[in-house]
Amino acid sequence: MSKYDKLWEYVQKSAGQSFKLTFEEIQSIAGIPIDHSFLKYKKELTEYGWQVGKISMKEQTVLFGKID
């Protein structure tokens, strides 16, 4: 079990091909703040049919996209 499982399940249930979440929204969904380890864990999302796109430190957002 990953510390980001709640987030991955949320992303998997999302409609559309892509969407953005703020770091604050991710913390609310996952129950933990996003940190540097997110870069390692993001590979797990491909098992759910999605991938992590652009991570903007300036805007504090993460773009998620469906894998075709």
LUMMARDREN-181029 format. One record per residue (C-alpha): x, y, z; residue in three letters. Coordinates in steps of 0.1 Angstrom, whole numbers, plus 5000, padded with zeros to 4 digits. Example, Ala and Ser with C-alpha at 12.3 -4.5 7.8 and 13.67 -1.06 7.14 Angstrom:
% LUMMARDREN-181029
512349555078ALA513749895071SER
This chain:
% LUMMARDREN-181029
500050005000MET501350344990SER500950665010LYS499350814978TYR496750534972ASP493850764981LYS495151024955LEU495650754928TRP492050624934GLU490650984932TYR492551044899VAL491350714885GLN487650804891LYS488051144874SER486351224841ALA488051364811GLY491551324796GLN493451554820SER493051794849PHE495051994875LYS495151974912LEU496752214936THR499252094962PHE496652194988GLU493951984970GLU496351684969ILE497051715006GLN493251725013SER492651414991ILE495751215002ALA495651315038GLY499351405036ILE501251705022PRO503051654989ILE506751634993ASP509851544973HIS509051164976SER506051234952PHE508551224923LEU509350854932LYS505750754939TYR504250914908LYS505250604888LYS502550404906GLU499850604889LEU500450424856THR498850114872GLU495650314874TYR495750424837GLY496950774844TRP500250964845GLN501651264862VAL502351544837GLY503751884846LYS504451964882ILE504552344886SER506452464917MET505552824909LYS501752764906GLU501952474931GLN499852244908THR500151894893VAL498751804859LEU497351454855PHE496651294822GLY494950974811LYS497150714793ILE495850624759ASP
